[in-house]
Amino acid sequence: MNGERFKTSKGPGTPRGVKLRRLRRDKWLYILLIPGLLYFLIFKYVPMWGVLLAFKDYQPFVGFWNSPWVGFEHFRVFFQNPDFYMLLRNTLILSLYNLVFFFPAPIILAILLNEIRRSFYKRAIQTMLYVPHFISMVIVASLTYVLLTTEGGVINELLYAFTGRKIEFLSDPDWFRPLIIIQTIWKESGWGTIIFLAALAGVDMEQYEAAIVDGANRWRQIWHITLPAIRSTIVILLILRMGSILDNGFEQIFLMMNALNREVAEVFDTYVYTLGITQGAFSYSTAVGLFKSVIGVILVVGTNWLAKKFGESGLY
């Protein structure tokens, strides 16, 4: 019996045999997978050893391995730093603004585009919405400066002509966050519609026809057919978005920040750049970056757990 069991465990009809046949049949697909695996291995997983800098007092002339081990000292200094609460507040407020104003924007645009029946107009509008995504943030910041500066800015000149006064858009701290959100919505909303339009493409048109027969207007069709069709996509993107809640993007903030609005503009990304690159505090800035990553993982896992509690599939 033991001999028969040993033979049948490797037979062609066993799970192991089926896996071997599939492996031989799809060998070229697995070979094509190798470059992608190497990319993630070399550029994503191997650099993870760099997080050890957060637990060392890294000194370039001594080297990575010979630098003294300090444990959680950098984290203690960071949490006791008065700037920590300012950075946390600024980062969370900007992330909250993004969730409230930017995250729904691609969804709304995708629904509106889905309601356009003439393909020519739909493609033309989609193209116009996609173009800002390919514009460098440096160009976006330059356009913002040209439009809003008090020294000849187009909008400020119009305001002065009608009201007799100008607004310090670029230096007033109260205007910094609205400008960042407006830039983000204008630049990325159109590109974000791609995923939602792809999800809407799979909706059976007979559902809309049946809703029309039942007397449902456009708003009812959107509420009962369109939104449920992309609900799972919205949940997944929301989970992924929560993972980057402390990541507001360095380039945009850095370009729009100046000495007058720094109190509301300084976030973790710019703080890491200032300490790590300009001041050479490599270990301390690595600790700040690791803190961001750990919080991101916790938020992703927690949001995924909540999504499953509410009956969604989640990420895993």
Secondary structure, DSSP 4 states (H G I P E B T S, - for coil): -HHHHHHHTTSTTSHHHHHHHHHHHTHHHHHHHHHHHHHHIIIIIGGGGGGGGGGB---TTT-TTTSPB-TTHHHHHHHHSTHHHHHHHHHHHHHHHIIIIITHHHHHHHHHHHT---HHHHHHHHHHHHGGGGS-HHHHHHHHHHHH-TTT-HHHHHHHHHHS----TTT-HHHHHHHHHHHHHHHHHHHHHHHHHHHHHTS-HHHHHHHHHTT--HHHHIIIIIHHHHHHHHHHHHHHHHHTTT---HHHHHHH--TTTHHHH--HHHHHHIIIIIS--HHHHHHHHHHHHHHHHHHHHHHHHHHHHTT-----
